[in-house]
Amino acid sequence: MDRETLDVYLKYERLDKTVFQGMSIQELFDLRHDMLAFRNKLGELLKQ
């Protein structure tokens, strides 16, 4: 796993439902963006 992917995983590994409930719309949008990038990166790794 490359460093960027590992950083995203570690950043969001500990999130639970209560954390999401306290987030602003911008924070949720940023989280979604990071998760989509993470998903795309995983897809690229699986194709190799």
N, C-alpha and C positions, 0 to 999 in steps of 0.2 A: 504494500500500500504506500503510495507516495505521501509526502509530508502534508500537502494541502488537504488531501482526503482525510488523513488521520486527524488533522487539526479540526476539521468540520465535525467529524465523528465524536471526538472528545468534547468538543464544545456543547453538543446537544445530547450527549449520552445520558446525562442526569436529569433531563427535563421530565416533568410529569404534568398531570392535568392541572394542578394548582398553579404551576408556573405559567402555563398558557393562559389561564384565566386572568392573570395579573398583567399580561402584556398589552402594550398599545397596538393599534392597527399597524403602525410603521414597523414595530418589532416583529409582529406576526408576518408581515410582508417580507421583511428581511430574512426571517427564518425560512419561509417558503422558498425564497430565491436560493438560499444556501442548500436546502434539501433537494431542490430540482437539479442544481449543479452536482450535488453528491450522487444523485440517481443517474445522471448522465455519465458521470465518471465511472460508476460501477458498471454501467452498460458497456462502456468502452473496454473495460478490463475483462468482462465476460466474453467479449467477441474475440479476444486475442487467443 
